[in-house]
Amino acid sequence: VVGFALFFHTFSTFLAKPGIYLEDLFVEPELRGQGIGKALLRHLARLALVRGCGRLEWSVLDWNEPSIRFYESLGARRQAEWFVYRLSGTALEELAG
């Protein structure tokens, strides 16, 4: 194994269709740049179409310029109108009661 794509299904109420969310894409550092990541994403794109999904989406950290360039080279576009929120630690515990 030289890499993996960890994903799960989502559902878009906007599209009224399922989607695929890519949680993690990893390729061994010494093997990057050889098309492995692209092959993994291509497989997920095909899987999304076969399963009737309306989108394939993921998050990337704003400082991860190599990944941003890679994703944009595939035609992916940053969604500027969305903000990611997270509850963790004390805030999560407090909300849970």
Phi and psi restraints in degrees (value plus and minus 20) as a CYANA .aco file:
   2 VAL   PHI    -135.8   -95.8
   2 VAL   PSI     -25.7    14.3
   3 GLY   PHI    -195.0  -155.0
   3 GLY   PSI     152.8   192.8
   4 PHE   PHI    -176.9  -136.9
   4 PHE   PSI     140.3   180.3
   5 ALA   PHI    -147.1  -107.1
   5 ALA   PSI      93.1   133.1
   6 LEU   PHI    -116.7   -76.7
   6 LEU   PSI     102.9   142.9
   7 PHE   PHI    -164.2  -124.2
   7 PHE   PSI     146.6   186.6
   8 PHE   PHI    -168.8  -128.8
   8 PHE   PSI     143.7   183.7
   9 HIS   PHI    -103.6   -63.6
   9 HIS   PSI     127.4   167.4
  10 THR   PHI    -147.9  -107.9
  10 THR   PSI    -199.6  -159.6
  11 PHE   PHI    -158.9  -118.9
  11 PHE   PSI     110.8   150.8
  12 SER   PHI    -118.9   -78.9
  12 SER   PSI      96.3   136.3
  13 THR   PHI     -92.1   -52.1
  13 THR   PSI     -44.7    -4.7
  14 PHE   PHI     -86.8   -46.8
  14 PHE   PSI     -62.5   -22.5
  15 LEU   PHI    -113.0   -73.0
  15 LEU   PSI     -36.9     3.1
  16 ALA   PHI      36.6    76.6
  16 ALA   PSI      22.5    62.5
  17 LYS   PHI    -164.2  -124.2
  17 LYS   PSI     136.8   176.8
  18 PRO   PHI     -91.9   -51.9
  18 PRO   PSI     145.9   185.9
  19 GLY   PHI    -163.0  -123.0
  19 GLY   PSI     154.1   194.1
  20 ILE   PHI    -140.9  -100.9
  20 ILE   PSI     111.0   151.0
  21 TYR   PHI    -129.3   -89.3
  21 TYR   PSI     101.6   141.6
  22 LEU   PHI    -105.6   -65.6
  22 LEU   PSI      89.1   129.1
  23 GLU   PHI     -98.3   -58.3
  23 GLU   PSI     -58.7   -18.7
  24 ASP   PHI    -175.6  -135.6
  24 ASP   PSI     115.0   155.0
  25 LEU   PHI    -141.9  -101.9
  25 LEU   PSI     102.4   142.4
  26 PHE   PHI    -155.1  -115.1
  26 PHE   PSI     114.5   154.5
  27 VAL   PHI    -151.5  -111.5
  27 VAL   PSI     115.5   155.5
  28 GLU   PHI     -69.3   -29.3
  28 GLU   PSI     111.6   151.6
  29 PRO   PHI     -71.8   -31.8
  29 PRO   PSI     -60.3   -20.3
  30 GLU   PHI     -93.2   -53.2
  30 GLU   PSI     -29.2    10.8
  31 LEU   PHI    -130.5   -90.5
  31 LEU   PSI     -16.2    23.8
  32 ARG   PHI     -89.2   -49.2
  32 ARG   PSI     131.9   171.9
  33 GLY   PHI      66.7   106.7
  33 GLY   PSI     -13.0    27.0
  34 GLN   PHI    -128.3   -88.3
  34 GLN   PSI     -12.0    28.0
  35 GLY   PHI      72.8   112.8
  35 GLY   PSI     -16.3    23.7
  36 ILE   PHI     -89.3   -49.3
  36 ILE   PSI     -67.6   -27.6
  37 GLY   PHI     -80.1   -40.1
  37 GLY   PSI     -62.5   -22.5
  38 LYS   PHI     -83.3   -43.3
  38 LYS   PSI     -60.1   -20.1
  39 ALA   PHI     -84.5   -44.5
  39 ALA   PSI     -59.6   -19.6
  40 LEU   PHI     -84.1   -44.1
  40 LEU   PSI     -64.5   -24.5
  41 LEU   PHI     -87.5   -47.5
  41 LEU   PSI     -57.4   -17.4
  42 ARG   PHI     -80.8   -40.8
  42 ARG   PSI     -62.8   -22.8
  43 HIS   PHI     -81.5   -41.5
  43 HIS   PSI     -63.7   -23.7
  44 LEU   PHI     -84.0   -44.0
  44 LEU   PSI     -58.8   -18.8
  45 ALA   PHI     -82.8   -42.8
  45 ALA   PSI     -63.6   -23.6
  46 ARG   PHI     -83.9   -43.9
  46 ARG   PSI     -62.9   -22.9
  47 LEU   PHI     -81.3   -41.3
  47 LEU   PSI     -61.0   -21.0
  48 ALA   PHI     -80.1   -40.1
  48 ALA   PSI     -63.9   -23.9
  49 LEU   PHI     -87.2   -47.2
  49 LEU   PSI     -63.2   -23.2
  50 VAL   PHI     -80.7   -40.7
  50 VAL   PSI     -56.5   -16.5
  51 ARG   PHI    -107.7   -67.7
  51 ARG   PSI     -15.1    24.9
  52 GLY   PHI      54.5    94.5
  52 GLY   PSI       5.7    45.7
  53 CYS   PHI     -98.5   -58.5
  53 CYS   PSI     128.8   168.8
  54 GLY   PHI    -113.6   -73.6
  54 GLY   PSI     -31.2     8.8
  55 ARG   PHI    -182.1  -142.1
  55 ARG   PSI     137.2   177.2
  56 LEU   PHI    -145.5  -105.5
  56 LEU   PSI     102.0   142.0
  57 GLU   PHI    -160.3  -120.3
  57 GLU   PSI     143.2   183.2
  58 TRP   PHI    -182.1  -142.1
  58 TRP   PSI     153.5   193.5
  59 SER   PHI    -136.1   -96.1
  59 SER   PSI     131.9   171.9
  60 VAL   PHI    -161.2  -121.2
  60 VAL   PSI     120.7   160.7
  61 LEU   PHI     -87.2   -47.2
  61 LEU   PSI     122.0   162.0
  62 ASP   PHI     -82.7   -42.7
  62 ASP   PSI     -41.8    -1.8
  63 TRP   PHI    -109.9   -69.9
  63 TRP   PSI     -25.6    14.4
  64 ASN   PHI    -106.9   -66.9
  64 ASN   PSI      49.3    89.3
  65 GLU   PHI     -79.2   -39.2
  65 GLU   PSI     -60.7   -20.7
  66 PRO   PHI     -79.7   -39.7
  66 PRO   PSI     -61.4   -21.4
  67 SER   PHI     -88.9   -48.9
  67 SER   PSI     -61.0   -21.0
  68 ILE   PHI     -79.9   -39.9
  68 ILE   PSI     -65.5   -25.5
  69 ARG   PHI     -81.9   -41.9
  69 ARG   PSI     -61.9   -21.9
  70 PHE   PHI     -81.6   -41.6
  70 PHE   PSI     -71.3   -31.3
  71 TYR   PHI     -81.7   -41.7
  71 TYR   PSI     -62.5   -22.5
  72 GLU   PHI     -88.3   -48.3
  72 GLU   PSI     -48.4    -8.4
  73 SER   PHI     -87.7   -47.7
  73 SER   PSI     -40.1    -0.1
  74 LEU   PHI    -109.0   -69.0
  74 LEU   PSI     -25.4    14.6
  75 GLY   PHI      82.8   122.8
  75 GLY   PSI     -20.3    19.7
  76 ALA   PHI     -91.7   -51.7
  76 ALA   PSI     125.9   165.9
  77 ARG   PHI    -146.5  -106.5
  77 ARG   PSI     119.0   159.0
  78 ARG   PHI     -86.0   -46.0
  78 ARG   PSI     118.3   158.3
  79 GLN   PHI    -119.0   -79.0
  79 GLN   PSI      70.2   110.2
  80 ALA   PHI     -90.1   -50.1
  80 ALA   PSI     -40.5    -0.5
  81 GLU   PHI    -104.4   -64.4
  81 GLU   PSI     -20.6    19.4
  82 TRP   PHI    -131.2   -91.2
  82 TRP   PSI     122.2   162.2
  83 PHE   PHI    -137.1   -97.1
  83 PHE   PSI     119.9   159.9
  84 VAL   PHI    -112.9   -72.9
  84 VAL   PSI     109.8   149.8
  85 TYR   PHI    -134.7   -94.7
  85 TYR   PSI     130.9   170.9
  86 ARG   PHI    -164.0  -124.0
  86 ARG   PSI     116.5   156.5
  87 LEU   PHI    -130.0   -90.0
  87 LEU   PSI     110.4   150.4
  88 SER   PHI    -173.3  -133.3
  88 SER   PSI     149.0   189.0
  89 GLY   PHI      35.3    75.3
  89 GLY   PSI    -153.4  -113.4
  90 THR   PHI     -81.2   -41.2
  90 THR   PSI     -61.1   -21.1
  91 ALA   PHI     -81.6   -41.6
  91 ALA   PSI     -60.9   -20.9
  92 LEU   PHI     -84.6   -44.6
  92 LEU   PSI     -65.3   -25.3
  93 GLU   PHI     -83.1   -43.1
  93 GLU   PSI     -61.1   -21.1
  94 GLU   PHI     -85.2   -45.2
  94 GLU   PSI     -63.5   -23.5
  95 LEU   PHI     -85.7   -45.7
  95 LEU   PSI     -57.5   -17.5
  96 ALA   PHI     -86.7   -46.7
  96 ALA   PSI     -41.9    -1.9
